[in-house]
């Protein structure tokens, strides 16, 4: 009668009888029902624990596949730029993390402020209450901090932590972008509706004709939210995002270059909605850029018409 493997036989006993010359498995027991010869027993065990004929080759291939998802570039000043496979939701833009070596030998790992920047371009608000709560809670479960310069940053002195910290920074960048821009579409629509209400009411009160969603007579087919007829047409742009504010600047520039009559009025919901720096800058590249106030906007239009 051939030797068989008991229903519950210690691994060491089976290994000795099967002639299997590797270190014992982490678990002490295996349920094996075969009573076949040694070669078949090994095949049964491989199937039972999912062991491949070439495990090392599979591990190597898996490592290569994972590594191929990351692009690492050397930039000026010894900065290593890591393009990760993670993306900002709905944009297709991959999250980029940078590793910077400091004079004391420590390293800063950050995303260069791009999460906040992209959120602003999408009409998000990084100073919203939900983002502030998230930033305050972040240190409780992550080595990453959201600094006052709107950069997600982690500091490391142990090189073994570089790779996991890159993931943690990228993870935080995804979260910040998602939280800041999650309600941007709804807020943008609501803001445009409020601007429209003021424009319509003011124009009717002043007996001025106006048009909405007007394709302007300039290159690029850019559209104004409203145009109020006057000696110099008042071109109103509801700047629901940084990108829309930049369109207002382009419209202003093209009107000046082509010497067309038109005064570009850009209206942002608030300076923080488009970024304070962009808001301040826009006043130099539009006829006027203001934050939204129903009363002030009515007065501004009335003053312009007169």
QUICOR-V233680 format. One line per field, one symbol per residue. ss: DSSP state (H for helix, E for strand, - for the rest). burial: + if it has 24 or more other ideal C-beta (glycine too) atoms within 12 Angstrom, else -. Layout:
ss: ???
burial: ???
//
This chain:
ss: --------EEHHHHHHHH----------EE-------HHHHHHHHHHHH-----HHHHHHHHHHHHH---EEEE-HHH-EEEEEEEE------EEEEEEEE-----EEEE---HHHHHHHH-------HHHHHHHHHH------EE-----EEEEE--HHHHHHHHHHHHHHHHHHHHHHH--HHHHHHHHHHHHHHHHHHHHHH----EEEEEE-------EEEEEE-----EEEEEE--HHHHHHHHHHHHHHHH-----EEEEEE--HHHH-HHHHHHH-----EEEE--HHHHHHHHHHHH-
burial: ----+---+-+--++--+-+---------+-+-+------++-++------------------------+---------+++++-+-++----+++++++------++++++++++++++++++++++--+--++--+---+++++---+++++++-----++-++++++++++++++++++-+--++--++--++-+++-++--+-+-+---+-+-+---+++++++-+--+++++++++++++++++++++++------++++++++-+++++--++--++-++++++++----++-++--++-
//
